[in-house]
Amino acid sequence: MEFQNILTDTQGSIQTITINRPNQLNALNKQTIEELSAAFTNAEADAETRVIIIIGAGEKAFVAGADIKEFANFNVEQGAELARKGQETLFNLVENLRTPVIAAINGFALGGGLELAMSAHIRICSDSAKMGLPEVSLGVIPGYGGTQRLPQLIGKGRANELVFTAQMIYGARAHEIGLVNHCVSPEMLMETALKIATKISRNSPTAIGFAIDAINAGFVDGKNGFDAEIDAFGKAFGTEDFKEGTTAFVEKRKPSFSGR
């Protein structure tokens, strides 16, 4: 797939995906969602990629929301299909990737933009970033998983307030309530993301994939997270990475993980 709205760059085992629509504040339209889905899928399939960083082009926005012009005239059925397809194509895909995704939030992350960041496994923001779910001010609600992931991250009461008021919060407040893992200066945003990505990349990709599966299972209705952990723990024993990790420990050397 030839990308028009995103850029990809790989340095070693870390791939950066940049949403490149700065004149539209990197708003998510249908094409951009499809391109992002393809880029994440490609990165997941690349055995050399250990971590993915997602960021928006320019300094103003990570993603300032969905492209409202695309759905302003939708009916009930079209609206439901928009949310369903978006969740399946991109947002659920990102959350369930077995390659860790770090969202580097550089500016506005509103509506679908914040929902994309919440789909990532780790979030870092600049202290000038502004985040929120303003959908109710347009007569609609978050449709890309925002009503589900936000309460998981910050609790039901705080999520209710953010959704009901449609207010934006700055990076420091987002960090205070647990919406993001780190809040840093704009100059330190990518440096911090790359530092964390580098630490992750030194560890076993297979073990991290199993950990993602087990952690996510605890938030899925009908699944027992403890059972999922037991299953994933057992599977890890059958991998080359487990043999390498334990052997390296005994031999008092750094492991060299293959991801198998």
C-alpha positions as CSV (number, residue, x, y, z in Angstrom):
1,M,0.0,0.0,0.0
2,E,1.4,3.4,-1.0
3,F,1.0,5.9,1.9
4,Q,-0.3,9.4,1.2
5,N,-1.1,10.6,4.8
6,I,1.6,8.8,6.9
7,L,5.3,8.4,7.0
8,T,7.3,5.5,8.4
9,D,10.9,5.4,9.5
10,T,12.9,2.6,11.0
11,Q,16.0,3.0,13.1
12,G,17.3,-0.4,14.3
13,S,14.5,-2.2,16.0
14,I,12.3,0.8,16.5
15,Q,9.8,2.0,13.9
16,T,8.2,5.4,14.0
17,I,4.9,6.0,12.3
18,T,4.1,9.7,11.7
19,I,0.6,10.9,10.8
20,N,1.4,13.5,8.2
21,R,-1.6,15.8,7.7
22,P,-0.3,18.9,9.5
23,N,-2.5,21.3,7.6
24,Q,-5.5,19.4,8.9
25,L,-4.0,19.0,12.4
26,N,-3.5,15.3,11.4
27,A,-7.2,14.6,11.6
28,L,-8.2,11.0,11.0
29,N,-10.1,10.5,7.8
30,K,-11.0,7.2,6.3
31,Q,-7.9,7.0,4.2
32,T,-5.6,7.8,7.1
33,I,-7.2,5.1,9.3
34,E,-6.7,2.5,6.5
35,E,-3.1,3.6,6.0
36,L,-2.4,3.4,9.7
37,S,-3.9,0.0,9.9
38,A,-1.7,-1.2,7.1
39,A,1.4,0.4,8.6
40,F,0.8,-1.2,12.0
41,T,0.1,-4.6,10.4
42,N,3.3,-4.3,8.4
43,A,5.4,-3.4,11.5
44,E,3.9,-6.3,13.4
45,A,4.8,-8.7,10.6
46,D,8.4,-7.4,10.6
47,A,10.5,-9.6,12.9
48,E,13.1,-6.9,13.2
49,T,10.7,-4.4,14.6
50,R,10.5,-4.6,18.4
51,V,8.7,-1.3,19.3
52,I,6.5,1.1,17.4
53,I,6.2,4.8,18.1
54,I,3.2,6.8,16.8
55,I,3.4,10.6,16.6
56,G,1.8,13.4,14.6
57,A,3.6,15.7,12.2
58,G,4.4,19.2,13.2
59,E,4.2,20.8,16.7
60,K,0.4,21.6,16.9
61,A,-1.2,18.2,17.0
62,F,-0.9,14.5,17.6
63,V,-4.3,14.0,16.1
64,A,-6.9,16.7,16.5
65,G,-9.8,14.3,16.0
66,A,-11.7,12.7,13.2
67,D,-12.5,14.4,10.0
68,I,-16.1,15.6,10.7
69,K,-16.8,16.5,7.1
70,E,-16.8,12.8,6.3
71,F,-19.7,11.8,8.5
72,A,-21.6,15.0,9.2
73,N,-24.6,13.7,7.1
74,F,-24.5,10.0,8.2
75,N,-27.7,8.3,9.4
76,V,-28.0,5.8,12.3
77,E,-26.8,2.8,10.4
78,Q,-23.9,4.6,8.8
79,G,-22.8,6.0,12.2
80,A,-22.8,2.6,13.8
81,E,-20.8,1.1,10.9
82,L,-18.3,4.0,11.1
83,A,-17.6,3.2,14.7
84,R,-17.5,-0.6,14.2
85,K,-15.2,-0.5,11.2
86,G,-12.9,2.1,12.8
87,Q,-12.6,0.0,16.0
88,E,-11.9,-3.2,14.1
89,T,-9.6,-1.6,11.5
90,L,-7.4,0.4,13.7
91,F,-8.1,1.0,17.4
92,N,-8.6,-2.6,18.5
93,L,-5.8,-3.7,16.2
94,V,-3.3,-1.4,17.9
95,E,-4.4,-2.4,21.4
96,N,-3.9,-6.1,20.6
97,L,-0.7,-5.9,18.7
98,R,2.0,-8.1,20.3
99,T,4.6,-5.4,19.4
100,P,4.4,-2.6,22.0
101,V,3.1,0.8,20.7
102,I,4.2,4.0,22.3
103,A,2.1,7.1,21.6
104,A,4.1,10.3,21.6
105,I,1.5,13.0,22.1
106,N,2.8,16.3,20.6
107,G,0.0,18.9,20.8
108,F,-3.8,18.3,20.4
109,A,-5.1,14.8,21.0
110,L,-8.8,15.2,20.7
111,G,-11.6,12.7,20.0
112,G,-10.3,10.0,17.7
113,G,-6.8,11.3,18.4
114,L,-7.0,10.6,22.1
115,E,-8.7,7.3,21.4
116,L,-5.8,6.3,19.2
117,A,-3.3,7.3,21.9
118,M,-5.4,5.3,24.5
119,S,-5.2,2.3,22.2
120,A,-1.4,2.4,22.5
121,H,0.3,0.4,25.2
122,I,2.2,3.4,26.6
123,R,1.6,7.1,26.4
124,I,4.0,10.0,26.6
125,C,3.0,13.6,26.2
126,S,4.5,17.1,26.0
127,D,3.5,19.5,28.8
128,S,1.9,21.7,26.1
129,A,-0.3,18.8,24.8
130,K,-4.0,19.2,25.1
131,M,-6.2,16.1,25.4
132,G,-10.0,15.5,25.5
133,L,-13.0,13.8,24.2
134,P,-15.2,16.7,22.9
135,E,-17.8,14.6,21.0
136,V,-20.8,15.5,23.2
137,S,-20.4,19.1,22.1
138,L,-21.2,17.9,18.6
139,G,-24.2,15.9,19.7
140,V,-22.4,12.5,19.5
141,I,-20.3,10.3,21.8
142,P,-16.8,8.9,21.4
143,G,-17.1,6.0,19.0
144,Y,-13.6,4.6,18.7
145,G,-13.4,3.0,22.1
146,G,-13.1,6.2,24.2
147,T,-16.0,5.4,26.5
148,Q,-14.3,2.0,27.4
149,R,-10.6,2.8,27.5
150,L,-10.8,6.1,29.3
151,P,-12.5,4.7,32.4
152,Q,-10.0,1.8,32.4
153,L,-7.1,4.3,32.5
154,I,-8.4,7.0,34.9
155,G,-11.5,5.6,36.6
156,K,-15.2,5.9,35.9
157,G,-15.8,9.2,37.7
158,R,-13.0,11.1,36.1
159,A,-13.9,9.6,32.7
160,N,-17.5,10.7,33.1
161,E,-16.4,14.3,33.9
162,L,-14.1,14.5,30.9
163,V,-16.7,13.1,28.5
164,F,-19.7,15.0,29.9
165,T,-17.9,18.4,30.0
166,A,-16.1,17.9,26.7
167,Q,-13.2,19.8,28.4
168,M,-9.5,19.6,27.4
169,I,-6.8,19.0,29.9
170,Y,-3.1,19.8,29.6
171,G,-0.3,17.2,29.8
172,A,0.5,17.8,33.5
173,R,-3.1,17.0,34.5
174,A,-3.2,14.0,32.2
175,H,-0.1,12.6,33.9
176,E,-1.6,13.4,37.3
177,I,-4.7,11.3,36.7
178,G,-2.9,8.5,35.0
179,L,-4.0,9.1,31.4
180,V,-0.3,9.2,30.3
181,N,2.8,7.5,31.7
182,H,5.1,10.5,31.3
183,C,4.8,14.3,30.7
184,V,7.9,16.0,29.4
185,S,8.9,19.2,27.6
186,P,8.3,19.2,23.8
187,E,12.0,19.0,23.2
188,M,12.3,15.8,25.3
189,L,9.2,14.0,23.8
190,M,10.8,11.9,21.1
191,E,14.0,11.4,23.2
192,T,11.9,10.0,26.0
193,A,9.9,7.8,23.7
194,L,13.1,6.5,22.1
195,K,14.7,5.9,25.5
196,I,11.7,3.8,26.7
197,A,11.5,2.0,23.3
198,T,15.2,1.1,23.5
199,K,14.8,-0.4,27.0
200,I,11.8,-2.5,25.7
201,S,13.7,-3.6,22.6
202,R,16.4,-5.3,24.7
203,N,13.9,-7.7,26.2
204,S,12.3,-10.8,24.7
205,P,9.7,-9.9,22.0
206,T,7.9,-13.2,22.6
207,A,7.6,-12.6,26.3
208,I,6.4,-9.1,25.8
209,G,3.8,-10.4,23.3
210,F,2.6,-12.9,25.9
211,A,2.5,-10.1,28.5
212,I,0.3,-7.9,26.3
213,D,-2.1,-10.8,25.7
214,A,-2.4,-11.5,29.5
215,I,-2.8,-7.9,30.5
216,N,-5.4,-7.2,27.8
217,A,-7.3,-10.3,28.8
218,G,-8.1,-8.9,32.2
219,F,-10.2,-6.1,30.6
220,V,-12.2,-8.4,28.3
221,D,-15.7,-9.5,29.5
222,G,-15.9,-13.3,29.8
223,K,-12.2,-13.7,30.0
224,N,-10.3,-14.6,33.2
225,G,-7.1,-12.6,33.3
226,F,-5.4,-15.0,35.8
227,D,-6.1,-18.0,33.5
228,A,-4.8,-16.1,30.5
229,E,-1.6,-15.3,32.5
230,I,-1.2,-19.0,33.4
231,D,-1.6,-20.0,29.8
232,A,0.8,-17.3,28.5
233,F,3.3,-18.1,31.2
234,G,3.3,-21.8,30.2
235,K,3.7,-21.0,26.5
236,A,6.8,-18.9,27.2
237,F,8.6,-22.0,28.4
238,G,8.4,-23.4,24.8
239,T,10.2,-20.5,23.2
240,E,13.8,-20.0,22.1
241,D,13.8,-16.7,24.0
242,F,13.1,-18.5,27.3
243,K,16.0,-20.8,26.7
244,E,18.3,-17.9,25.7
245,G,17.2,-15.7,28.6
246,T,17.7,-18.4,31.3
247,T,21.0,-19.6,29.8
248,A,22.3,-16.0,29.6
249,F,21.3,-15.5,33.3
250,V,23.2,-18.7,34.4
251,E,26.2,-17.7,32.3
252,K,26.1,-14.1,33.6
253,R,25.9,-12.5,30.2
254,K,23.4,-10.3,28.4
255,P,20.8,-12.3,26.4
256,S,20.5,-12.0,22.6
257,F,16.8,-12.6,21.9
258,S,15.6,-13.8,18.6
259,G,11.9,-13.3,19.0
260,R,11.2,-17.0,18.5
